[in-house]
Amino acid sequence: VGAALIGILLNAMTIIDIPLLYQNLIKAAILLGAIIVDGIINPRDEQTAQQGDI
């Protein structure tokens, strides 16, 4: 779902003639925002935070 939304967003930005530099900045900001929101919504618990042998 996320990849489709990014694809639609990039297609729309191309159609409205946003320069490629700004397209990449917008895409990076959206991806970074999604990672931050996911980290807030789904925090790591003690079990997943422990690092050890895999």
PDB file of N, H, CA, C and O in Angstrom:
ATOM      1  N   VAL A   1       0.830  -1.187   0.000  1.00  0.00           N
ATOM      2  CA  VAL A   1       0.000   0.000   0.000  1.00  0.00           C
ATOM      3  C   VAL A   1       0.877   1.254   0.000  1.00  0.00           C
ATOM      4  O   VAL A   1       0.613   2.205  -0.737  1.00  0.00           O
ATOM      5  N   GLY A   2       1.916   1.247   0.829  1.00  0.00           N
ATOM      6  H   GLY A   2       2.130   0.475   1.428  1.00  0.00           H
ATOM      7  CA  GLY A   2       2.796   2.413   0.924  1.00  0.00           C
ATOM      8  C   GLY A   2       3.507   2.711  -0.379  1.00  0.00           C
ATOM      9  O   GLY A   2       3.654   3.871  -0.763  1.00  0.00           O
ATOM     10  N   ALA A   3       3.954   1.651  -1.068  1.00  0.00           N
ATOM     11  H   ALA A   3       3.834   0.708  -0.757  1.00  0.00           H
ATOM     12  CA  ALA A   3       4.650   1.853  -2.342  1.00  0.00           C
ATOM     13  C   ALA A   3       3.707   2.443  -3.386  1.00  0.00           C
ATOM     14  O   ALA A   3       4.113   3.283  -4.189  1.00  0.00           O
ATOM     15  N   ALA A   4       2.462   2.011  -3.376  1.00  0.00           N
ATOM     16  H   ALA A   4       2.131   1.329  -2.723  1.00  0.00           H
ATOM     17  CA  ALA A   4       1.482   2.554  -4.319  1.00  0.00           C
ATOM     18  C   ALA A   4       1.224   4.031  -4.041  1.00  0.00           C
ATOM     19  O   ALA A   4       1.117   4.832  -4.970  1.00  0.00           O
ATOM     20  N   LEU A   5       1.124   4.391  -2.767  1.00  0.00           N
ATOM     21  H   LEU A   5       1.210   3.740  -2.012  1.00  0.00           H
ATOM     22  CA  LEU A   5       0.896   5.797  -2.422  1.00  0.00           C
ATOM     23  C   LEU A   5       2.076   6.672  -2.841  1.00  0.00           C
ATOM     24  O   LEU A   5       1.882   7.778  -3.347  1.00  0.00           O
ATOM     25  N   ILE A   6       3.297   6.179  -2.632  1.00  0.00           N
ATOM     26  H   ILE A   6       3.454   5.281  -2.222  1.00  0.00           H
ATOM     27  CA  ILE A   6       4.475   6.934  -3.064  1.00  0.00           C
ATOM     28  C   ILE A   6       4.475   7.065  -4.582  1.00  0.00           C
ATOM     29  O   ILE A   6       4.792   8.131  -5.109  1.00  0.00           O
ATOM     30  N   GLY A   7       4.125   5.998  -5.287  1.00  0.00           N
ATOM     31  H   GLY A   7       3.868   5.132  -4.858  1.00  0.00           H
ATOM     32  CA  GLY A   7       4.061   6.048  -6.746  1.00  0.00           C
ATOM     33  C   GLY A   7       3.038   7.049  -7.242  1.00  0.00           C
ATOM     34  O   GLY A   7       3.306   7.804  -8.177  1.00  0.00           O
ATOM     35  N   ILE A   8       1.870   7.062  -6.625  1.00  0.00           N
ATOM     36  H   ILE A   8       1.653   6.449  -5.866  1.00  0.00           H
ATOM     37  CA  ILE A   8       0.825   8.018  -7.003  1.00  0.00           C
ATOM     38  C   ILE A   8       1.288   9.443  -6.728  1.00  0.00           C
ATOM     39  O   ILE A   8       1.084  10.341  -7.543  1.00  0.00           O
ATOM     40  N   LEU A   9       1.913   9.638  -5.573  1.00  0.00           N
ATOM     41  H   LEU A   9       2.079   8.908  -4.911  1.00  0.00           H
ATOM     42  CA  LEU A   9       2.413  10.962  -5.215  1.00  0.00           C
ATOM     43  C   LEU A   9       3.469  11.443  -6.212  1.00  0.00           C
ATOM     44  O   LEU A   9       3.419  12.586  -6.665  1.00  0.00           O
ATOM     45  N   LEU A  10       4.426  10.574  -6.556  1.00  0.00           N
ATOM     46  H   LEU A  10       4.467   9.645  -6.188  1.00  0.00           H
ATOM     47  CA  LEU A  10       5.471  10.963  -7.507  1.00  0.00           C
ATOM     48  C   LEU A  10       4.885  11.249  -8.885  1.00  0.00           C
ATOM     49  O   LEU A  10       5.317  12.183  -9.561  1.00  0.00           O
ATOM     50  N   ASN A  11       3.907  10.453  -9.302  1.00  0.00           N
ATOM     51  H   ASN A  11       3.557   9.695  -8.752  1.00  0.00           H
ATOM     52  CA  ASN A  11       3.259  10.689 -10.586  1.00  0.00           C
ATOM     53  C   ASN A  11       2.545  12.035 -10.583  1.00  0.00           C
ATOM     54  O   ASN A  11       2.634  12.786 -11.554  1.00  0.00           O
ATOM     55  N   ALA A  12       1.843  12.343  -9.506  1.00  0.00           N
ATOM     56  H   ALA A  12       1.772  11.733  -8.717  1.00  0.00           H
ATOM     57  CA  ALA A  12       1.133  13.621  -9.414  1.00  0.00           C
ATOM     58  C   ALA A  12       2.110  14.793  -9.428  1.00  0.00           C
ATOM     59  O   ALA A  12       1.851  15.813 -10.067  1.00  0.00           O
ATOM     60  N   MET A  13       3.236  14.647  -8.721  1.00  0.00           N
ATOM     61  H   MET A  13       3.446  13.819  -8.202  1.00  0.00           H
ATOM     62  CA  MET A  13       4.217  15.735  -8.698  1.00  0.00           C
ATOM     63  C   MET A  13       4.848  15.935 -10.069  1.00  0.00           C
ATOM     64  O   MET A  13       5.179  17.061 -10.439  1.00  0.00           O
ATOM     65  N   THR A  14       5.018  14.851 -10.827  1.00  0.00           N
ATOM     66  H   THR A  14       4.749  13.936 -10.526  1.00  0.00           H
ATOM     67  CA  THR A  14       5.549  14.964 -12.181  1.00  0.00           C
ATOM     68  C   THR A  14       4.545  15.669 -13.086  1.00  0.00           C
ATOM     69  O   THR A  14       4.917  16.520 -13.894  1.00  0.00           O
ATOM     70  N   ILE A  15       3.273  15.311 -12.946  1.00  0.00           N
ATOM     71  H   ILE A  15       2.970  14.619 -12.290  1.00  0.00           H
ATOM     72  CA  ILE A  15       2.234  15.913 -13.782  1.00  0.00           C
ATOM     73  C   ILE A  15       2.127  17.415 -13.531  1.00  0.00           C
ATOM     74  O   ILE A  15       1.938  18.185 -14.472  1.00  0.00           O
ATOM     75  N   ILE A  16       2.245  17.841 -12.265  1.00  0.00           N
ATOM     76  H   ILE A  16       2.398  17.215 -11.501  1.00  0.00           H
ATOM     77  CA  ILE A  16       2.138  19.274 -11.984  1.00  0.00           C
ATOM     78  C   ILE A  16       3.486  19.979 -12.095  1.00  0.00           C
ATOM     79  O   ILE A  16       3.624  21.139 -11.708  1.00  0.00           O
ATOM     80  N   ASP A  17       4.483  19.262 -12.629  1.00  0.00           N
ATOM     81  H   ASP A  17       4.371  18.320 -12.944  1.00  0.00           H
ATOM     82  CA  ASP A  17       5.778  19.834 -13.019  1.00  0.00           C
ATOM     83  C   ASP A  17       6.583  20.378 -11.836  1.00  0.00           C
ATOM     84  O   ASP A  17       7.135  21.476 -11.899  1.00  0.00           O
ATOM     85  N   ILE A  18       6.641  19.596 -10.765  1.00  0.00           N
ATOM     86  H   ILE A  18       6.193  18.703 -10.714  1.00  0.00           H
ATOM     87  CA  ILE A  18       7.512  19.940  -9.639  1.00  0.00           C
ATOM     88  C   ILE A  18       8.914  19.451  -9.997  1.00  0.00           C
ATOM     89  O   ILE A  18       9.067  18.315 -10.446  1.00  0.00           O
ATOM     90  N   PRO A  19       9.938  20.280  -9.807  1.00  0.00           N
ATOM     91  CA  PRO A  19      11.305  19.855 -10.141  1.00  0.00           C
ATOM     92  C   PRO A  19      11.713  18.585  -9.387  1.00  0.00           C
ATOM     93  O   PRO A  19      11.255  18.340  -8.271  1.00  0.00           O
ATOM     94  N   LEU A  20      12.575  17.790 -10.006  1.00  0.00           N
ATOM     95  H   LEU A  20      12.947  17.989 -10.913  1.00  0.00           H
ATOM     96  CA  LEU A  20      12.981  16.503  -9.453  1.00  0.00           C
ATOM     97  C   LEU A  20      13.616  16.645  -8.070  1.00  0.00           C
ATOM     98  O   LEU A  20      13.390  15.803  -7.200  1.00  0.00           O
ATOM     99  N   LEU A  21      14.396  17.685  -7.858  1.00  0.00           N
ATOM    100  H   LEU A  21      14.580  18.368  -8.565  1.00  0.00           H
ATOM    101  CA  LEU A  21      15.018  17.900  -6.550  1.00  0.00           C
ATOM    102  C   LEU A  21      13.955  17.998  -5.461  1.00  0.00           C
ATOM    103  O   LEU A  21      14.082  17.366  -4.412  1.00  0.00           O
ATOM    104  N   TYR A  22      12.920  18.777  -5.700  1.00  0.00           N
ATOM    105  H   TYR A  22      12.818  19.291  -6.552  1.00  0.00           H
ATOM    106  CA  TYR A  22      11.854  18.937  -4.712  1.00  0.00           C
ATOM    107  C   TYR A  22      11.041  17.653  -4.560  1.00  0.00           C
ATOM    108  O   TYR A  22      10.574  17.340  -3.465  1.00  0.00           O
ATOM    109  N   GLN A  23      10.871  16.914  -5.645  1.00  0.00           N
ATOM    110  H   GLN A  23      11.251  17.167  -6.535  1.00  0.00           H
ATOM    111  CA  GLN A  23      10.176  15.632  -5.556  1.00  0.00           C
ATOM    112  C   GLN A  23      10.916  14.695  -4.610  1.00  0.00           C
ATOM    113  O   GLN A  23      10.306  14.034  -3.770  1.00  0.00           O
ATOM    114  N   ASN A  24      12.239  14.647  -4.757  1.00  0.00           N
ATOM    115  H   ASN A  24      12.734  15.184  -5.440  1.00  0.00           H
ATOM    116  CA  ASN A  24      13.037  13.775  -3.892  1.00  0.00           C
ATOM    117  C   ASN A  24      12.999  14.244  -2.443  1.00  0.00           C
ATOM    118  O   ASN A  24      12.939  13.420  -1.531  1.00  0.00           O
ATOM    119  N   LEU A  25      13.031  15.551  -2.218  1.00  0.00           N
ATOM    120  H   LEU A  25      13.080  16.221  -2.959  1.00  0.00           H
ATOM    121  CA  LEU A  25      12.954  16.078  -0.857  1.00  0.00           C
ATOM    122  C   LEU A  25      11.606  15.756  -0.216  1.00  0.00           C
ATOM    123  O   LEU A  25      11.547  15.372   0.952  1.00  0.00           O
ATOM    124  N   ILE A  26      10.538  15.911  -0.970  1.00  0.00           N
ATOM    125  H   ILE A  26      10.585  16.223  -1.919  1.00  0.00           H
ATOM    126  CA  ILE A  26       9.197  15.613  -0.457  1.00  0.00           C
ATOM    127  C   ILE A  26       9.072  14.125  -0.149  1.00  0.00           C
ATOM    128  O   ILE A  26       8.540  13.745   0.895  1.00  0.00           O
ATOM    129  N   LYS A  27       9.566  13.279  -1.064  1.00  0.00           N
ATOM    130  H   LYS A  27       9.998  13.587  -1.911  1.00  0.00           H
ATOM    131  CA  LYS A  27       9.508  11.833  -0.850  1.00  0.00           C
ATOM    132  C   LYS A  27      10.303  11.442   0.395  1.00  0.00           C
ATOM    133  O   LYS A  27       9.838  10.631   1.196  1.00  0.00           O
ATOM    134  N   ALA A  28      11.487  12.006   0.560  1.00  0.00           N
ATOM    135  H   ALA A  28      11.865  12.664  -0.091  1.00  0.00           H
ATOM    136  CA  ALA A  28      12.311  11.696   1.732  1.00  0.00           C
ATOM    137  C   ALA A  28      11.626  12.140   3.019  1.00  0.00           C
ATOM    138  O   ALA A  28      11.660  11.424   4.020  1.00  0.00           O
ATOM    139  N   ALA A  29      11.007  13.313   2.998  1.00  0.00           N
ATOM    140  H   ALA A  29      10.979  13.895   2.185  1.00  0.00           H
ATOM    141  CA  ALA A  29      10.316  13.816   4.189  1.00  0.00           C
ATOM    142  C   ALA A  29       9.136  12.916   4.555  1.00  0.00           C
ATOM    143  O   ALA A  29       8.899  12.651   5.733  1.00  0.00           O
ATOM    144  N   ILE A  30       8.402  12.452   3.557  1.00  0.00           N
ATOM    145  H   ILE A  30       8.594  12.668   2.600  1.00  0.00           H
ATOM    146  CA  ILE A  30       7.258  11.577   3.817  1.00  0.00           C
ATOM    147  C   ILE A  30       7.724  10.240   4.382  1.00  0.00           C
ATOM    148  O   ILE A  30       7.130   9.729   5.332  1.00  0.00           O
ATOM    149  N   LEU A  31       8.782   9.667   3.805  1.00  0.00           N
ATOM    150  H   LEU A  31       9.264  10.082   3.034  1.00  0.00           H
ATOM    151  CA  LEU A  31       9.290   8.391   4.303  1.00  0.00           C
ATOM    152  C   LEU A  31       9.838   8.524   5.723  1.00  0.00           C
ATOM    153  O   LEU A  31       9.591   7.665   6.569  1.00  0.00           O
ATOM    154  N   LEU A  32      10.575   9.590   5.982  1.00  0.00           N
ATOM    155  H   LEU A  32      10.776  10.288   5.295  1.00  0.00           H
ATOM    156  CA  LEU A  32      11.104   9.818   7.325  1.00  0.00           C
ATOM    157  C   LEU A  32       9.967  10.022   8.322  1.00  0.00           C
ATOM    158  O   LEU A  32      10.010   9.500   9.436  1.00  0.00           O
ATOM    159  N   GLY A  33       8.959  10.776   7.921  1.00  0.00           N
ATOM    160  H   GLY A  33       8.924  11.200   7.016  1.00  0.00           H
ATOM    161  CA  GLY A  33       7.795  10.978   8.784  1.00  0.00           C
ATOM    162  C   GLY A  33       7.075   9.673   9.081  1.00  0.00           C
ATOM    163  O   GLY A  33       6.630   9.452  10.207  1.00  0.00           O
ATOM    164  N   ALA A  34       6.958   8.804   8.079  1.00  0.00           N
ATOM    165  H   ALA A  34       7.320   8.984   7.164  1.00  0.00           H
ATOM    166  CA  ALA A  34       6.299   7.514   8.280  1.00  0.00           C
ATOM    167  C   ALA A  34       7.082   6.648   9.259  1.00  0.00           C
ATOM    168  O   ALA A  34       6.489   5.953  10.084  1.00  0.00           O
ATOM    169  N   ILE A  35       8.410   6.684   9.175  1.00  0.00           N
ATOM    170  H   ILE A  35       8.892   7.248   8.505  1.00  0.00           H
ATOM    171  CA  ILE A  35       9.238   5.908  10.095  1.00  0.00           C
ATOM    172  C   ILE A  35       9.085   6.432  11.521  1.00  0.00           C
ATOM    173  O   ILE A  35       8.979   5.649  12.465  1.00  0.00           O
ATOM    174  N   ILE A  36       9.074   7.742  11.673  1.00  0.00           N
ATOM    175  H   ILE A  36       9.161   8.378  10.906  1.00  0.00           H
ATOM    176  CA  ILE A  36       8.925   8.344  13.004  1.00  0.00           C
ATOM    177  C   ILE A  36       7.557   8.017  13.598  1.00  0.00           C
ATOM    178  O   ILE A  36       7.462   7.641  14.766  1.00  0.00           O
ATOM    179  N   VAL A  37       6.507   8.159  12.806  1.00  0.00           N
ATOM    180  H   VAL A  37       6.585   8.465  11.857  1.00  0.00           H
ATOM    181  CA  VAL A  37       5.153   7.856  13.288  1.00  0.00           C
ATOM    182  C   VAL A  37       5.041   6.383  13.662  1.00  0.00           C
ATOM    183  O   VAL A  37       4.436   6.052  14.682  1.00  0.00           O
ATOM    184  N   ASP A  38       5.617   5.490  12.849  1.00  0.00           N
ATOM    185  H   ASP A  38       6.108   5.759  12.021  1.00  0.00           H
ATOM    186  CA  ASP A  38       5.582   4.065  13.156  1.00  0.00           C
ATOM    187  C   ASP A  38       6.308   3.772  14.467  1.00  0.00           C
ATOM    188  O   ASP A  38       5.856   2.942  15.256  1.00  0.00           O
ATOM    189  N   GLY A  39       7.428   4.446  14.700  1.00  0.00           N
ATOM    190  H   GLY A  39       7.796   5.120  14.058  1.00  0.00           H
ATOM    191  CA  GLY A  39       8.158   4.258  15.950  1.00  0.00           C
ATOM    192  C   GLY A  39       7.378   4.729  17.160  1.00  0.00           C
ATOM    193  O   GLY A  39       7.498   4.153  18.241  1.00  0.00           O
ATOM    194  N   ILE A  40       6.583   5.767  16.990  1.00  0.00           N
ATOM    195  H   ILE A  40       6.485   6.235  16.112  1.00  0.00           H
ATOM    196  CA  ILE A  40       5.762   6.278  18.093  1.00  0.00           C
ATOM    197  C   ILE A  40       4.568   5.362  18.347  1.00  0.00           C
ATOM    198  O   ILE A  40       4.232   5.072  19.495  1.00  0.00           O
ATOM    199  N   ILE A  41       3.936   4.912  17.277  1.00  0.00           N
ATOM    200  H   ILE A  41       4.209   5.148  16.345  1.00  0.00           H
ATOM    201  CA  ILE A  41       2.746   4.075  17.410  1.00  0.00           C
ATOM    202  C   ILE A  41       3.110   2.673  17.896  1.00  0.00           C
ATOM    203  O   ILE A  41       2.386   2.093  18.706  1.00  0.00           O
ATOM    204  N   ASN A  42       4.215   2.130  17.413  1.00  0.00           N
ATOM    205  H   ASN A  42       4.803   2.601  16.755  1.00  0.00           H
ATOM    206  CA  ASN A  42       4.631   0.769  17.766  1.00  0.00           C
ATOM    207  C   ASN A  42       6.000   0.787  18.446  1.00  0.00           C
ATOM    208  O   ASN A  42       6.999   0.413  17.832  1.00  0.00           O
ATOM    209  N   PRO A  43       6.056   1.219  19.705  1.00  0.00           N
ATOM    210  CA  PRO A  43       7.363   1.270  20.373  1.00  0.00           C
ATOM    211  C   PRO A  43       7.914  -0.136  20.617  1.00  0.00           C
ATOM    212  O   PRO A  43       7.163  -1.107  20.710  1.00  0.00           O
ATOM    213  N   ARG A  44       9.223  -0.220  20.716  1.00  0.00           N
ATOM    214  H   ARG A  44       9.833   0.569  20.641  1.00  0.00           H
ATOM    215  CA  ARG A  44       9.862  -1.508  20.984  1.00  0.00           C
ATOM    216  C   ARG A  44       9.659  -1.873  22.449  1.00  0.00           C
ATOM    217  O   ARG A  44       9.782  -1.021  23.329  1.00  0.00           O
ATOM    218  N   ASP A  45       9.350  -3.135  22.706  1.00  0.00           N
ATOM    219  H   ASP A  45       9.251  -3.827  21.991  1.00  0.00           H
ATOM    220  CA  ASP A  45       9.251  -3.580  24.089  1.00  0.00           C
ATOM    221  C   ASP A  45      10.600  -4.157  24.514  1.00  0.00           C
ATOM    222  O   ASP A  45      11.544  -4.186  23.724  1.00  0.00           O
ATOM    223  N   GLU A  46      10.689  -4.614  25.759  1.00  0.00           N
ATOM    224  H   GLU A  46       9.923  -4.591  26.401  1.00  0.00           H
ATOM    225  CA  GLU A  46      11.974  -5.086  26.278  1.00  0.00           C
ATOM    226  C   GLU A  46      12.504  -6.276  25.489  1.00  0.00           C
ATOM    227  O   GLU A  46      13.710  -6.389  25.266  1.00  0.00           O
ATOM    228  N   GLN A  47      11.619  -7.153  25.071  1.00  0.00           N
ATOM    229  H   GLN A  47      10.640  -7.061  25.252  1.00  0.00           H
ATOM    230  CA  GLN A  47      12.060  -8.351  24.364  1.00  0.00           C
ATOM    231  C   GLN A  47      12.666  -8.003  23.006  1.00  0.00           C
ATOM    232  O   GLN A  47      13.698  -8.561  22.633  1.00  0.00           O
ATOM    233  N   THR A  48      12.043  -7.094  22.268  1.00  0.00           N
ATOM    234  H   THR A  48      11.205  -6.641  22.572  1.00  0.00           H
ATOM    235  CA  THR A  48      12.582  -6.741  20.956  1.00  0.00           C
ATOM    236  C   THR A  48      13.747  -5.779  21.067  1.00  0.00           C
ATOM    237  O   THR A  48      14.525  -5.646  20.123  1.00  0.00           O
ATOM    238  N   ALA A  49      13.885  -5.103  22.206  1.00  0.00           N
ATOM    239  H   ALA A  49      13.253  -5.212  22.973  1.00  0.00           H
ATOM    240  CA  ALA A  49      14.984  -4.166  22.377  1.00  0.00           C
ATOM    241  C   ALA A  49      16.282  -4.875  22.761  1.00  0.00           C
ATOM    242  O   ALA A  49      17.363  -4.311  22.596  1.00  0.00           O
ATOM    243  N   GLN A  50      16.187  -6.107  23.272  1.00  0.00           N
ATOM    244  H   GLN A  50      15.308  -6.565  23.406  1.00  0.00           H
ATOM    245  CA  GLN A  50      17.387  -6.844  23.667  1.00  0.00           C
ATOM    246  C   GLN A  50      18.160  -7.265  22.431  1.00  0.00           C
ATOM    247  O   GLN A  50      17.594  -7.765  21.459  1.00  0.00           O
ATOM    248  N   GLN A  51      19.457  -7.054  22.491  1.00  0.00           N
ATOM    249  H   GLN A  51      19.917  -6.648  23.281  1.00  0.00           H
ATOM    250  CA  GLN A  51      20.305  -7.491  21.388  1.00  0.00           C
ATOM    251  C   GLN A  51      21.102  -8.687  21.861  1.00  0.00           C
ATOM    252  O   GLN A  51      21.624  -8.696  22.976  1.00  0.00           O
ATOM    253  N   GLY A  52      21.191  -9.666  21.035  1.00  0.00           N
ATOM    254  H   GLY A  52      20.767  -9.658  20.129  1.00  0.00           H
ATOM    255  CA  GLY A  52      21.938 -10.864  21.388  1.00  0.00           C
ATOM    256  C   GLY A  52      22.198 -11.687  20.148  1.00  0.00           C
ATOM    257  O   GLY A  52      22.083 -11.198  19.024  1.00  0.00           O
ATOM    258  N   ASP A  53      22.547 -12.929  20.362  1.00  0.00           N
ATOM    259  H   ASP A  53      22.641 -13.327  21.275  1.00  0.00           H
ATOM    260  CA  ASP A  53      22.800 -13.821  19.231  1.00  0.00           C
ATOM    261  C   ASP A  53      21.501 -14.098  18.498  1.00  0.00           C
ATOM    262  O   ASP A  53      20.441 -14.278  19.098  1.00  0.00           O
ATOM    263  N   ILE A  54      21.620 -14.126  17.203  1.00  0.00           N
ATOM    264  H   ILE A  54      22.480 -13.980  16.716  1.00  0.00           H
ATOM    265  CA  ILE A  54      20.432 -14.390  16.378  1.00  0.00           C
ATOM    266  C   ILE A  54      20.429 -15.849  15.987  1.00  0.00           C
ATOM    267  O   ILE A  54      19.520 -16.300  15.290  1.00  0.00           O
TER     268      ILE A  54
END
